[in-house]
Amino acid sequence: MKRTIKFYSEEEQKEILKMVNDSSINVREASRMFAKKFNRSAAGVEVKIYKIRRKLPSNVIKPSAVVQQPAEVGIEVPHGMTFEGTPKKIMLHSDHFRIYF
C-alpha cells in the first residue's frame, strides 16, 4: 500500500492563520469547516491549527490583559445605606468596595 503525503499550500496556511488570529472562532468547528474545504480529515486540520498557533507570539493569540484602574476615593454610597460600628479597613476597587469590621 502506497501512501502519499499531502502538504498544506500557502493559501491554505494563510486561511488557517487568518482564522487563528480571529479568537472568536472555535478550533473544532473551524477544523471541520477546513476539512471539508481542503478535502482532509478534521483531526489532521485541528493538529495543523494548533501547530500554527504554537508558532505565533503569545500576544497575537491572547487578547490583551485588562488594566484595572485605581478606584476613585470618596465614592458616594446609595441613599439610605447604613451600617453600625466602626470599620477597621475599607478597600475601594474599580467595581466594588469592601468594608472590614
Legacy VTK file of the C-alpha trace (Angstrom):
# vtk DataFile Version 3.0
C-alpha trace
ASCII
DATASET POLYDATA
POINTS 101 float
0.000 0.000 0.000
1.497 3.263 -1.095
0.778 6.441 0.853
1.067 9.934 -0.485
1.861 12.929 1.649
-0.317 15.960 1.036
1.308 19.187 2.196
-0.624 22.349 3.023
-0.378 25.043 0.370
0.470 28.662 1.179
-3.154 29.668 0.574
-4.433 27.005 2.981
-1.960 28.062 5.642
-2.924 31.732 5.205
-6.613 30.863 5.652
-5.831 28.916 8.816
-3.651 31.762 10.104
-6.463 34.240 9.473
-8.814 32.013 11.480
-6.292 31.682 14.306
-5.987 35.462 14.578
-9.774 35.702 14.980
-10.111 34.467 18.560
-13.924 34.209 18.417
-13.890 31.040 16.277
-13.934 27.602 17.909
-10.996 25.413 16.794
-13.094 22.249 16.418
-15.712 23.983 14.299
-13.011 25.582 12.166
-11.211 22.263 11.705
-14.439 20.643 10.468
-15.041 23.522 8.071
-11.483 23.441 6.705
-11.564 19.624 6.480
-14.452 19.802 4.014
-12.900 22.704 2.139
-9.382 21.211 1.886
-10.546 17.573 1.498
-8.671 16.447 4.622
-9.527 14.834 7.933
-10.868 17.104 10.688
-8.343 15.708 13.186
-5.442 16.469 10.851
-6.622 20.025 10.255
-7.072 20.521 14.004
-3.467 19.443 14.593
-2.314 21.881 11.895
-4.272 24.705 13.560
-2.606 24.009 16.903
0.840 23.845 15.266
0.284 27.230 13.635
-0.956 28.700 16.926
2.128 27.406 18.730
4.455 29.230 16.305
2.751 32.602 16.815
3.772 35.001 19.563
1.501 34.679 22.578
0.199 38.264 22.343
-1.317 37.534 18.908
-3.428 34.681 20.265
-4.470 36.052 23.621
-6.374 39.305 23.999
-4.524 41.999 25.873
-4.939 41.958 29.629
-7.423 44.344 31.161
-5.667 47.034 33.138
-7.584 47.786 36.297
-7.680 51.468 37.114
-7.494 52.607 40.734
-10.852 53.439 42.266
-11.855 56.995 42.925
-11.556 57.994 46.553
-14.730 59.346 48.097
-17.336 57.317 46.189
-20.851 58.237 47.265
-22.869 55.338 48.709
-26.540 54.915 47.752
-29.113 56.894 49.730
-30.342 55.030 52.790
-27.364 52.685 53.085
-26.252 52.461 56.708
-24.042 50.254 58.825
-23.316 50.111 62.510
-19.878 50.057 64.060
-16.536 51.421 63.091
-14.835 49.743 60.147
-11.258 48.602 60.671
-10.473 48.737 56.973
-12.183 49.902 53.753
-10.851 48.710 50.403
-12.010 50.531 47.244
-11.778 48.720 43.905
-12.814 49.778 40.418
-16.046 47.800 40.501
-16.772 47.307 44.222
-15.693 48.143 47.749
-15.126 46.057 50.856
-15.667 47.119 54.427
-13.920 45.113 57.150
-15.168 45.335 60.743
LINES 1 102
101 0 1 2 3 4 5 6 7 8 9 10 11 12 13 14 15 16 17 18 19 20 21 22 23 24 25 26 27 28 29 30 31 32 33 34 35 36 37 38 39 40 41 42 43 44 45 46 47 48 49 50 51 52 53 54 55 56 57 58 59 60 61 62 63 64 65 66 67 68 69 70 71 72 73 74 75 76 77 78 79 80 81 82 83 84 85 86 87 88 89 90 91 92 93 94 95 96 97 98 99 100
